[in-house]
Amino acid sequence: MNATLTDDDVGKTVVDAAGKELGIVAKVDNGRAAVDPNPSIAEHVFASLGIEGEDEEDYVVTESMLESVGSEIVLQGTI
């Protein structure tokens, strides 16, 4: 799959191949997404407004890890 990441993906839920929720996209930069595994209410609000942010607990998801991008981002495997 040739799924790509864009700024429009900020705030989307990221799930693994089994459907387990892994967090939300906090920031997208050059085909890499910073995923916040434990977003606060404020972080959810900022993300829903398209305001990007990143902190030390975020982990990186690259386009090569993606199965699909739609209303949520689905990874090929599990983390």
Secondary structure, DSSP 8 states (H G I E B T S, - for coil): ------GGGTT-EEE-TT--EEEEEEEEETTEEEEESS--HHHHHHHHTT-----TT-EEEEGGGEEEESSEEEESS--
